[in-house]
Amino acid sequence: MSDPKPDVPVDPTALDHTPAPAPTGPSTATTLVAEALGTFLLVIGVIGTALFAANFGASPEGTSLGVGFLGVSFAVGLAVMAGAYAFGPISGGHFNPAVTLGLAAAGRFPWSGVLGYIVAQVIGGVVATSALVLIGLFGPDGWLGAKQDAGFASNGYGPASPGGFGLGAAIVVEVLFTAIFVTVILGVTHRTRGNAGLAGLVIGLTLTLIHLATIPIDNTSVNPARSIATAIYGGGEALAQLWVFIVFPLLGGVIAGLVYRALFDGQRKA
């Protein structure tokens, strides 16, 4: 007769054949916070550069110390890159109501989530410009008032355009260049043809290019959250013209989403 086997502790999980729960993504609250933070980073980067550094002045030797349009263009591109890699994995990295609407129109984002994202983006942008106002309160005498009187880096046309371009030019710019921007995003983030590793870099450089081309025309919006955030402190004419920089970037984003979906995401017929 063989010796009895010693008692072996039984792992209760070994007898449990219930499938492990599927990993869940970030909560809705987490994604909205990420969108707000990413938009905050974008707005504080580009508007901070425009207000503090674009026309800083000259050295005693007469060399300009300001970064100008070129610096502002690179600031927005760098801010978007940083936000895309920091917060993109959490929320998708829209940071722009026109992008959110464009992705929804392309079938890449649920329509049920659009309103929450847009609210978060607007809040993030307004907090950013509010932080810049707070800094300005401790600046040189008259600095903040002068920046607000000049529009606080808001978008504009006619007298508010850096180059004196009219309403028609602003409409074309915002529809066309927002559509280009959203099309690039849809292409570089495509589930089979895109390149997730380079997406942030490509998107940031595209936004830099757009600003290089269009800052002289209307100070470049292509992002209603950015436009709202500056107009509330630019006041007067900036608020009166704000509708253009809400309506037409959104229109450009939707057009890009619908066209991209029809041309590149349609089902191939047998």
Buried (B, 14 or more C-beta within 10 A) or exposed (E): EEEEEEEEEEEEEEEEEEEEEEEEEEEEEEBBBBBBBBBBBBBBBBBBBBBBBBEEEEEEEEEEEBBBBBBBBBBBBBBBBBBBBBBBEBBBBBBBBBBBBBBBBBEBBEEEBBEBBBBBBBBBBBBBBEBBBEBBEEEEEEBBEEBBEEBBBBBBBBEBBBEEBEEEBBBBBBBBBBBBBBBBBBBBBBEEEBEEEEBBBBBBBBBBBBBBBBBBBBBBBBBBBBBBBBBBBBBEBBBEBBEBBBBBBBBBBBBBBBBBBEEEBEEEEE
